[in-house]
Amino acid sequence: QTSADQGYARGQFNLGVCYENGRGIPQSHCKAVQWYQASADQGNAAAQFNLGLCYEKGQGLQQNHPKAVLWYQTSADQG
């Protein structure tokens, strides 16, 4: 939590995973999306991919296939 709050992309991604899976904290897809978005905006490819999954499945936000493709492509472009 601390590293995520301090703006570290990897910490934000890891906290998103914890919220998505309910690891050590109550499960919240909405909070997972918030942390994935923060990390993805900093260029974290794994967060970009997971954000794409959230958009594809409609987990934590409204389903949006074009945005899912955008985030998948952004992640893939990083290799």
TORKOLVEX-170663 format. One record per residue: residue in one letter; chain; residue number from 1; x, y, z of N, C-alpha, C in turn. Coordinates in Angstrom, 2 decimals. Layout:
<palums>
+---+---+-----+---------+---------+---------+---------+---------+---------+---------+---------+---------+
| r | c |   k |    n.c1 |    n.c2 |    n.c3 |   ca.c1 |   ca.c2 |   ca.c3 |    c.c1 |    c.c2 |    c.c3 |
+---+---+-----+---------+---------+---------+---------+---------+---------+---------+---------+---------+
| A | A | NUM |       X |       Y |       Z |       X |       Y |       Z |       X |       Y |       Z |
...
+---+---+-----+---------+---------+---------+---------+---------+---------+---------+---------+---------+
</palums>
This chain:
<palums>
+---+---+-----+---------+---------+---------+---------+---------+---------+---------+---------+---------+
| r | c |   k |    n.c1 |    n.c2 |    n.c3 |   ca.c1 |   ca.c2 |   ca.c3 |    c.c1 |    c.c2 |    c.c3 |
+---+---+-----+---------+---------+---------+---------+---------+---------+---------+---------+---------+
| Q | A |   1 |    0.82 |   -1.19 |    0.00 |    0.00 |    0.00 |    0.00 |    0.87 |    1.26 |    0.00 |
| T | A |   2 |    1.90 |    1.28 |    0.82 |    2.74 |    2.47 |    0.94 |    3.41 |    2.82 |   -0.37 |
| S | A |   3 |    4.01 |    1.83 |   -1.02 |    4.70 |    2.12 |   -2.29 |    3.70 |    2.56 |   -3.35 |
| A | A |   4 |    2.52 |    1.98 |   -3.34 |    1.49 |    2.38 |   -4.31 |    1.07 |    3.82 |   -4.07 |
| D | A |   5 |    0.88 |    4.17 |   -2.79 |    0.50 |    5.55 |   -2.46 |    1.58 |    6.54 |   -2.82 |
| Q | A |   6 |    2.84 |    6.09 |   -2.85 |    3.95 |    6.97 |   -3.19 |    4.17 |    7.06 |   -4.70 |
| G | A |   7 |    3.33 |    6.37 |   -5.47 |    3.38 |    6.51 |   -6.92 |    4.25 |    5.50 |   -7.64 |
| Y | A |   8 |    4.69 |    4.45 |   -6.97 |    5.51 |    3.44 |   -7.63 |    4.63 |    2.50 |   -8.46 |
| A | A |   9 |    4.90 |    2.45 |   -9.75 |    4.07 |    1.69 |  -10.68 |    3.96 |    0.21 |  -10.30 |
| R | A |  10 |    5.07 |   -0.40 |   -9.90 |    5.03 |   -1.82 |   -9.55 |    4.19 |   -2.05 |   -8.29 |
| G | A |  11 |    4.30 |   -1.15 |   -7.32 |    3.49 |   -1.25 |   -6.11 |    2.00 |   -1.07 |   -6.43 |
| Q | A |  12 |    1.71 |   -0.15 |   -7.33 |    0.32 |    0.07 |   -7.73 |   -0.23 |   -1.17 |   -8.42 |
| F | A |  13 |    0.56 |   -1.77 |   -9.29 |    0.14 |   -3.00 |   -9.96 |   -0.11 |   -4.11 |   -8.95 |
| N | A |  14 |    0.84 |   -4.30 |   -8.04 |    0.70 |   -5.38 |   -7.05 |   -0.52 |   -5.17 |   -6.16 |
| L | A |  15 |   -0.80 |   -3.93 |   -5.79 |   -1.98 |   -3.66 |   -4.99 |   -3.26 |   -3.94 |   -5.79 |
| G | A |  16 |   -3.22 |   -3.62 |   -7.07 |   -4.36 |   -3.96 |   -7.94 |   -4.62 |   -5.46 |   -7.97 |
| V | A |  17 |   -3.56 |   -6.24 |   -8.05 |   -3.69 |   -7.70 |   -8.03 |   -4.30 |   -8.16 |   -6.71 |
| C | A |  18 |   -3.85 |   -7.57 |   -5.62 |   -4.39 |   -7.93 |   -4.30 |   -5.88 |   -7.63 |   -4.22 |
| Y | A |  19 |   -6.29 |   -6.47 |   -4.70 |   -7.71 |   -6.13 |   -4.69 |   -8.51 |   -7.04 |   -5.62 |
| E | A |  20 |   -7.96 |   -7.33 |   -6.78 |   -8.69 |   -8.18 |   -7.73 |   -8.94 |   -9.57 |   -7.17 |
| N | A |  21 |   -7.96 |  -10.10 |   -6.45 |   -8.06 |  -11.46 |   -5.95 |   -8.44 |  -11.57 |   -4.48 |
| G | A |  22 |   -8.58 |  -10.44 |   -3.80 |   -8.92 |  -10.47 |   -2.39 |   -7.80 |  -11.04 |   -1.53 |
| R | A |  23 |   -6.56 |  -10.76 |   -1.88 |   -5.41 |  -11.25 |   -1.12 |   -5.04 |  -10.27 |   -0.01 |
| G | A |  24 |   -5.37 |  -10.66 |    1.22 |   -5.01 |   -9.84 |    2.37 |   -5.92 |   -8.64 |    2.59 |
| I | A |  25 |   -6.81 |   -8.39 |    1.68 |   -7.77 |   -7.28 |    1.77 |   -9.07 |   -7.74 |    1.12 |
| P | A |  26 |  -10.18 |   -7.09 |    1.45 |  -11.44 |   -7.46 |    0.80 |  -11.37 |   -7.26 |   -0.71 |
| Q | A |  27 |  -11.92 |   -8.20 |   -1.45 |  -11.90 |   -8.12 |   -2.91 |  -12.70 |   -6.91 |   -3.38 |
| S | A |  28 |  -12.13 |   -6.17 |   -4.32 |  -12.81 |   -5.02 |   -4.91 |  -12.29 |   -4.82 |   -6.32 |
| H | A |  29 |  -13.12 |   -5.16 |   -7.29 |  -12.71 |   -4.98 |   -8.68 |  -12.58 |   -3.50 |   -9.03 |
| C | A |  30 |  -13.41 |   -2.66 |   -8.41 |  -13.33 |   -1.22 |   -8.67 |  -11.99 |   -0.66 |   -8.22 |
| K | A |  31 |  -11.54 |   -1.05 |   -7.02 |  -10.25 |   -0.57 |   -6.54 |   -9.11 |   -1.17 |   -7.35 |
| A | A |  32 |   -9.27 |   -2.41 |   -7.78 |   -8.25 |   -3.03 |   -8.63 |   -8.06 |   -2.20 |   -9.90 |
| V | A |  33 |   -9.16 |   -1.82 |  -10.51 |   -9.10 |   -1.01 |  -11.74 |   -8.40 |    0.32 |  -11.47 |
| Q | A |  34 |   -8.71 |    0.95 |  -10.35 |   -8.08 |    2.24 |  -10.03 |   -6.56 |    2.10 |   -9.94 |
| W | A |  35 |   -6.10 |    1.03 |   -9.28 |   -4.65 |    0.84 |   -9.14 |   -4.02 |    0.39 |  -10.44 |
| Y | A |  36 |   -4.70 |   -0.46 |  -11.20 |   -4.17 |   -0.84 |  -12.52 |   -4.04 |    0.38 |  -13.42 |
| Q | A |  37 |   -5.05 |    1.25 |  -13.37 |   -5.02 |    2.46 |  -14.20 |   -3.84 |    3.35 |  -13.83 |
| A | A |  38 |   -3.62 |    3.54 |  -12.53 |   -2.51 |    4.37 |  -12.08 |   -1.18 |    3.80 |  -12.56 |
| S | A |  39 |   -1.02 |    2.50 |  -12.46 |    0.22 |    1.85 |  -12.89 |    0.35 |    1.85 |  -14.41 |
| A | A |  40 |   -0.75 |    1.57 |  -15.09 |   -0.75 |    1.54 |  -16.56 |   -0.38 |    2.91 |  -17.13 |
| D | A |  41 |   -0.86 |    3.96 |  -16.49 |   -0.56 |    5.32 |  -16.95 |    0.93 |    5.64 |  -16.84 |
| Q | A |  42 |    1.63 |    4.89 |  -15.99 |    3.08 |    5.07 |  -15.85 |    3.86 |    4.13 |  -16.76 |
| G | A |  43 |    3.15 |    3.34 |  -17.57 |    3.82 |    2.49 |  -18.54 |    4.05 |    1.06 |  -18.11 |
| N | A |  44 |    3.42 |    0.60 |  -17.04 |    3.59 |   -0.78 |  -16.59 |    2.80 |   -1.70 |  -17.51 |
| A | A |  45 |    3.52 |   -2.53 |  -18.28 |    2.89 |   -3.38 |  -19.29 |    1.93 |   -4.39 |  -18.67 |
| A | A |  46 |    2.28 |   -4.96 |  -17.54 |    1.41 |   -5.95 |  -16.89 |    0.11 |   -5.29 |  -16.44 |
| A | A |  47 |    0.20 |   -4.08 |  -15.92 |   -1.00 |   -3.35 |  -15.51 |   -1.85 |   -3.00 |  -16.73 |
| Q | A |  48 |   -1.21 |   -2.65 |  -17.82 |   -1.94 |   -2.34 |  -19.05 |   -2.70 |   -3.57 |  -19.53 |
| F | A |  49 |   -2.06 |   -4.72 |  -19.48 |   -2.72 |   -5.96 |  -19.88 |   -3.90 |   -6.27 |  -18.96 |
| N | A |  50 |   -3.67 |   -6.18 |  -17.63 |   -4.75 |   -6.49 |  -16.69 |   -5.90 |   -5.50 |  -16.82 |
| L | A |  51 |   -5.58 |   -4.25 |  -17.11 |   -6.63 |   -3.26 |  -17.34 |   -7.44 |   -3.64 |  -18.57 |
| G | A |  52 |   -6.76 |   -4.12 |  -19.60 |   -7.46 |   -4.62 |  -20.78 |   -8.41 |   -5.75 |  -20.44 |
| L | A |  53 |   -7.97 |   -6.66 |  -19.59 |   -8.83 |   -7.76 |  -19.14 |  -10.07 |   -7.23 |  -18.42 |
| C | A |  54 |   -9.86 |   -6.25 |  -17.57 |  -10.99 |   -5.67 |  -16.83 |  -12.01 |   -5.07 |  -17.78 |
| Y | A |  55 |  -11.53 |   -4.33 |  -18.77 |  -12.44 |   -3.76 |  -19.77 |  -13.12 |   -4.86 |  -20.58 |
| E | A |  56 |  -12.41 |   -5.90 |  -20.93 |  -12.99 |   -6.99 |  -21.71 |  -14.10 |   -7.70 |  -20.94 |
| K | A |  57 |  -13.84 |   -7.95 |  -19.66 |  -14.79 |   -8.71 |  -18.84 |  -15.84 |   -7.83 |  -18.16 |
| G | A |  58 |  -15.60 |   -6.52 |  -18.13 |  -16.51 |   -5.64 |  -17.41 |  -16.38 |   -5.79 |  -15.91 |
| Q | A |  59 |  -15.16 |   -6.03 |  -15.45 |  -14.91 |   -6.18 |  -14.02 |  -14.44 |   -4.86 |  -13.43 |
| G | A |  60 |  -15.25 |   -4.30 |  -12.54 |  -14.88 |   -3.06 |  -11.88 |  -15.20 |   -1.80 |  -12.66 |
| L | A |  61 |  -15.69 |   -1.99 |  -13.86 |  -16.09 |   -0.88 |  -14.71 |  -16.99 |   -1.42 |  -15.81 |
| Q | A |  62 |  -17.52 |   -0.52 |  -16.62 |  -18.40 |   -0.95 |  -17.69 |  -17.60 |   -1.64 |  -18.80 |
| Q | A |  63 |  -18.11 |   -2.75 |  -19.29 |  -17.44 |   -3.49 |  -20.36 |  -17.27 |   -2.58 |  -21.58 |
| N | A |  64 |  -16.06 |   -2.62 |  -22.15 |  -15.76 |   -1.76 |  -23.29 |  -14.67 |   -2.44 |  -24.11 |
| H | A |  65 |  -15.09 |   -3.14 |  -25.16 |  -14.13 |   -3.89 |  -25.97 |  -13.11 |   -3.01 |  -26.69 |
| P | A |  66 |  -13.50 |   -1.85 |  -27.24 |  -12.48 |   -1.01 |  -27.88 |  -11.39 |   -0.57 |  -26.90 |
| K | A |  67 |  -11.76 |   -0.23 |  -25.65 |  -10.74 |    0.14 |  -24.68 |   -9.89 |   -1.06 |  -24.28 |
| A | A |  68 |  -10.51 |   -2.24 |  -24.25 |   -9.74 |   -3.45 |  -23.95 |   -8.66 |   -3.64 |  -25.01 |
| V | A |  69 |   -9.03 |   -3.50 |  -26.26 |   -8.07 |   -3.66 |  -27.36 |   -6.98 |   -2.60 |  -27.26 |
| L | A |  70 |   -7.35 |   -1.37 |  -26.94 |   -6.38 |   -0.29 |  -26.80 |   -5.33 |   -0.64 |  -25.74 |
| W | A |  71 |   -5.78 |   -1.13 |  -24.58 |   -4.83 |   -1.45 |  -23.52 |   -4.02 |   -2.70 |  -23.85 |
| Y | A |  72 |   -4.63 |   -3.67 |  -24.52 |   -3.85 |   -4.85 |  -24.96 |   -2.77 |   -4.43 |  -25.93 |
| Q | A |  73 |   -3.11 |   -3.56 |  -26.86 |   -2.14 |   -3.10 |  -27.85 |   -1.03 |   -2.28 |  -27.20 |
| T | A |  74 |   -1.40 |   -1.42 |  -26.27 |   -0.40 |   -0.62 |  -25.55 |    0.58 |   -1.53 |  -24.82 |
| S | A |  75 |    0.06 |   -2.57 |  -24.20 |    0.91 |   -3.52 |  -23.49 |    1.81 |   -4.29 |  -24.47 |
| A | A |  76 |    1.20 |   -4.75 |  -25.55 |    1.96 |   -5.53 |  -26.54 |    3.06 |   -4.70 |  -27.20 |
| D | A |  77 |    2.82 |   -3.43 |  -27.39 |    3.81 |   -2.57 |  -28.02 |    5.10 |   -2.47 |  -27.19 |
| Q | A |  78 |    5.00 |   -2.77 |  -25.93 |    6.18 |   -2.73 |  -25.07 |    7.00 |   -4.02 |  -25.13 |
| G | A |  79 |    6.45 |   -5.00 |  -25.82 |    7.17 |   -6.26 |  -25.98 |    6.82 |   -7.19 |  -24.90 |
+---+---+-----+---------+---------+---------+---------+---------+---------+---------+---------+---------+
</palums>
